[in-house]
C-alpha cells in the first residue's frame, strides 16, 4: 500500500452515503476493481422471489417504499451514466469494472460504455441458480440466470487465470439461505470467483451499491482493501451488522446527514492533497539543487 492509499480516509470503510456523493471523495486512478450491483428494476409486483422460505413479489421483499424502476432502458442508462463516469475516473489504468445488470439492459450498456467512455468490453459472466423459484403463472421460462458485464480501462488488467476447468464464464450455486434480510443479497458463490480472478491481496475494491455487503466481505477475506457506500439506512445497518458479526476490520460512517461525512471526506482529501503538493515541491527543490 503506497503513501497515498495510507492517507486516504476511505480505505477499509463502509459509509451510509449515496454512491455519487461518496465517489466524489475517492482520488483519481485509485481503485483496482469496481464490483457493484446497481438497482435495475428488481422491485416489481409481478416478479417473484423467495424470502425465509416463502415465495412473494420482489416488491414485497424490498418493501413498498423501495423503488428502482425506470420507464425505459434509455432512462436507466441516463441514470447510471454519471456513476460510470466516476468509476472511470477512480479506476487505475489497469483497473476493471464489473457490473451486475438486468439481461435486457446489457446490450445497450455495453455499446454505450464502449462508445461514451472508451472502455474495453471483455466478457459477460453468467450465474446459474440450481434451484430457481418455481413458475407460478407458467407463462414464461423460469428465471435461473443472472448476468454481469466486465470492462477494463486499458488492455492491461489484473486477471488470475487458473486451471482451464475453473475459468469458464459460468458459475452455479444454490439459492435460499442468505446471510442477511436484504431482499437482493448477492450470494457468496457469485462474488467469490470474481474477487479471486480479478484481484490480488492489497488491491482496492470499490462497491457503491454495497447492499448486504457480500462484495466487501469476500474482498476482505481475500486480503483486499475495500471502499463501500450504501444509501439506504436500513440496508446499511443490515450490512454493518453482518460485517461486525464476521469481525471485519472496517471503519463505519453513518452521520445524521450527508453533509457531515462529505465535510469529513473533503477535509481528508485536502490534507492528502497538501501532503502531495508538499512532496512535489520538495522534489522540485531537490532537482533544482
Buried (B, 14 or more C-beta within 10 A) or exposed (E): EEEBBEBBBBBBBBBBBBBBBBBBBBBEEBBBBBBBBBBBBBBBEEBBBBBEEEEBBBBBBBEEEBEBEBEEBEEBBEBBBEBBEBBBBBBBEBBBBBBBBBEEBBEBBBEBBEEEBEBBBBEBBBBEBEEBBEEEEEEEEEBBBBBBBBBBBEEEBBBEEEEEEEEEEEBEBEBEEBBBBBBBBBBBBBBBBBBEBBBEEEBBBBBBBBBBBBBBBBBBEBEBBBBBBBBBEBBBBBBBEBBEEEEBEBEBBBBEEBEEBBEBBEEBBEEBEEEBEEEEEEEEEEEEE
